[in-house]
Amino acid sequence: MKVTVCIGSSCHIKGSRQVVERLQKLIAEKGLGDSVELGGTFCMGKCQQGVSCTVDGEFYSVSPETVDTFFEEKIVTPLTK
């Protein structure tokens, strides 16, 4: 699974660094390092929608407040099916 988080200026202001750091921690805690490739990219073109994130190409809007729920619903659940 490939997870990409925008680290462009608009998303940075909205908390992309915190999102990336939290995802790194959650991936390590769950032992998913072999299953999840976490990467960063610059502008995804959806600057108004919060921290832009994709999971295998599917777009999501994430924030530091919603990253735990996003992780469980969009990363852990699909991997455990």
N, C-alpha and C positions, 0 to 999 in steps of 0.2 A: 504494500500500500504506500502510495506517495502522497505526503501532506506538504503543501507549500503555503507559506505565510508571506504576505506582502510586507516588505520592510521599507517601502518608499516613504517620503516625507509625511504625507497625509495620514497614512496608517501608523507611522511611528508616533505621531502626535496623539493618536487614538489608543495607543498602548500595544503596538505590535511586539515591542521588546518583551513586555510582560507575558504576552501570549506565547511567544516562542520559548521563553524560559520555563513557563509552566508546562507547556507540552513536552519539553525535554525532560523535566522532572517526572511527569506522569508516565511517559514512555519508559523511563528507567525503572520506576517503581513497579510497573506492571510487567517488566521483563519483555517488552515488545520491540527492543532494539533491532532484532533480526527481521521483524515483520513490517516495521514502519520506517520509511525514509522521510526524515523531516528536512525541509529545505526552505530557503528564503528566496524571494524574487523582488524586483522593483515593480513599480506600478502595474496593477492588473486592470486599470481603467474603471474601477468601481469605487472611486475615492469617497463618494458620499455615503457609502454603505458600511462604514466602520472598518475594522481590520479585515481586509480581504484574505480569504483562505480557500484553498481547494483541497479536496480529497479525491485522488484519482481523476482530476479534471473537473469535478463538480464543485461549483462555487458555493461558499457560505460566508456569512458575515459573523465575525466573532469579536468578543471584547474580553478584557481581563476578567470581567464579572461572569461571563458565560462560558469561558474556556473549559471548565471542568465538565459541564453538561455536554458541550460539543464533543469533548474527548470520549465520554462514555457512549453517547448516541451514535456518533459518526465514525469513530475509530474502533473502540473496543467491541461494541455490539456486532458490527459486520465481521470482525475477525474471529468472533467466537461462534458464528453461525455454521 
